């Protein structure tokens, strides 16, 4: 402990109704109005520790008057002090009636009308710390299975201030009281104490059932121990041995081409109650039994588990078409208890994928009455696998998808080979010189049908020397950064009839002519060729941005009859692709007029290509694509980083307390803008610091004293503007803070780090309250919620009223009647609210503390006056005139605490 300085301002004034003069202290008796001023250092030393300041006025070794003041309300009156010089003022700082600091000011003169400031230096009243931590009063025990969770609010090193040294946590199968605390079993792994007011927790698994009693004491650094806490009791149900119920309604809800959707009614953690922890889902291409369950293939269960009784759903993917699968599952709880295996369900995965479309059907040979066709075999599923059969058709009129079924079927078509294999068939019995159309479809073993192939044409006995028609409408359909898309009307195999076999596409950086066509670089042709008179498209890739290119094509049939050169077109690949949009723009206030923006750098046309520049704008209203250009542009945005890099920019000069919206667009070197970013909003300010040191100090019958360190606003020296303090008889958290009762008492915030104190009153006695607050800045910005503390008015009231020291008795004019008078004490010693009642005793023998209870009691029936006022009581019956009686009084507070016996007086009624 160290010295603290506390000045006392004394204002002396004459008191009315003074008694007779005392020769040893002067003729006049005065009431002295006293107030105290505390330096910040004094406040920091004493707040949360000291509850009372006691002032004793003495002269020549005799106590003239003693008065106590609540530390949070250091002003009042010391009554009925004899005026004069040589007075000694002794000031003591008390912690629960124990002096921990004491100071003296001597040779003080008390005169009527005098005002004086008396500085008093308080020195430690003890050479060592003798003030223990406060007892814990909110120990709570909760059980789950075999596990106990204890919670409580940390007390301090001294009462509820500071940080204690250690806990002594005890457990017992029977009740723990202060008398048997040391006999209970110590808990070896109790946590180290946190700062006063913090929420504490201890969790322990006892591994068995039973009823457990807990209590705790707190030790400070000097070895002082608190009183025992309240006792917390919990009954544990014991280990969880009940598994989830067995699933009995596993059902195939839906079958896809390679998936199955399963549903079932979810069991619970214990039977059908609660929620399971996980499922073990198994699948197999053979029947699943309890014996082979673990050998079946494991599938992923549902990601989120629903409570027991609700419908659970899971989709099993990656199944093979045409295969039958069996499914079963087990459920497990959080203690590893497994259910039995569910019912088993099975289903066939239907093949819904048809063979791929044949696109290269063509004539490969002929005779006078036959045509040989060739094509590349498709697969069972598109291009994969082997189809089951072909349906090959021919006709003398054009075949379409609509009339395919009316065309003549080729008998005995070949058996399909694996996808990608060259296939052929000879169609015989044809008429020489007749023009024929040919087409085919492929089917798989589930009878899924491919689209109709391209249509080939041929004339038996006539060699095809007719080339496809020349393409005359080659056109540029689109341009990109490194590609050009071409489009044209497809010619036929023979002129404008049928389907060509291939295209010879040429591209050059100089003009293409018929003379240099074969010398121009060749580009890949279309992978899928359309029938005559349909639009054919092709994208030529791997071009250089900004370079002019010329394009021309020739068409060829299955006999390699080639058309003439098409019309020639030219195009320059250009960057028309917009950069990637920013999607993670974030805005954070860093000052009253500044906001910091952060985002990940987007890409341009590739994952490694950075954009060219940014355009950043802000507005006081929401920003959209439509109004982006009218928002205020931020100057000097940062240069773009490589894609994925962390970008940041500080935007300053914004109006204080305003809400601003921010958006960004990225541009490439061709000037293509990205889409608008996300639009975050921020107030150009920093929210106040949250209070984390809220603590409960002194508690009276109708009040709780709160204390905390003043938080900062934007800087370490800037105070917040206001506090919003709320209290409740229930719990308080961020979700219900606004519903708690708002404290109407106002408090002007002090500078950051200062000690704030506030007495919350009036509150109901013996009612537990929780308290929390938020700090508010000048822009109405609110801090996060403070730590939550609790206090109960009256819970710390162990102080009885002070003993009456000036009881007086005098006979009245009425026979057998005595008037008693005294100065009313307070509920707690000399401070606090009025007492509740008085115990008045009368005896013909001298009364002392030992026989007080044997003296005659006169029931109290008078009005109770405020502390310091004159209290009177008239005994008008039961007394005999001319008989000497002794009188004594004890004051009683609202908790039934009784004061020591008063001074004993005597009187004889008339």
Buried (B, 14 or more C-beta within 10 A) or exposed (E): BEEBBBBBBBBBEEBEEBEEEBEEBBEBBBBBBBEBEBEEEBBBBBBBBBBBBBBBBBBEEEEBBBBBBBBBEBEBBBBBBBBBEBBBBBBBBBBBEBBBBBBBBEEBEBEEEBEBEBEBBBEBBBEEBBBBBBBBBBBEBEBEBBBBBBBBBBBBBBBBBBBBBBBBBBBBEEEBBEEBBEEBEEBEEBBEBBBBBBEBEBEBEBEEEEEBBBBBBBBBEBEBBBBBBBBBEBEBEEBBEBBBBBBEEBEBEEBBEBEBBBBBBBBBBBBBBBBBBBBBBBBBEEEBBEEEBEEBEEBEBBEEBBBBEEEBBBBBEEBEBBEBBBBBBBBBBEBEBBBBBBBBBBBEBBBBBBBBBBBBBBBBEBEEBBBBBBBBBBBBBBBBBBBBBBBBBBBEEBBBEEEBEEBBEBEEBBEBEEBEEEBEBBBEEBEEEEBBBBBBBBBBBBEBEBEBBBBBBBBBBBEBEBBBBBBEEBEBBEBBBBBBBBBBBBBBBBBEBBBBBBBBBBBBEEEBBEEEBEEBEEBEBBEEBBBBEEEBEBBBEEBEBEEEBBBBBBBBBBBEBBBBBBBBBEBBBBBEBBBBBBEEBBBEBBBBBBBBBBBBBBBBBEEEBBBBBBBBBBBEEEBEEEEBEEBEEBEEBEEBBEBEEEBEBEBEEBEEBEBBBBBBBBBBEBEBBBEBBBBBBBBBBBBBBBBBBBBBBBBBBBBBBBBBBBBBBBEEEBBBBBBBBBBBEEEBEEEEBEEBEEBEEEBEBBEBBBBBBBBBBEBEBEEBBBBBBBBBBBBEBBBEBBBBBBBBBBBBBEBBBBBBBEBBBEBBEEEBBBBBBBBBBBBBBBBBBBBBBBBBBBBBEEBEEEEBEEBEEBEBEEEBBEBBEEBEBBBBEEBEEEEEBBBBBBBBBBBEBBBBBBBBBBBBBE
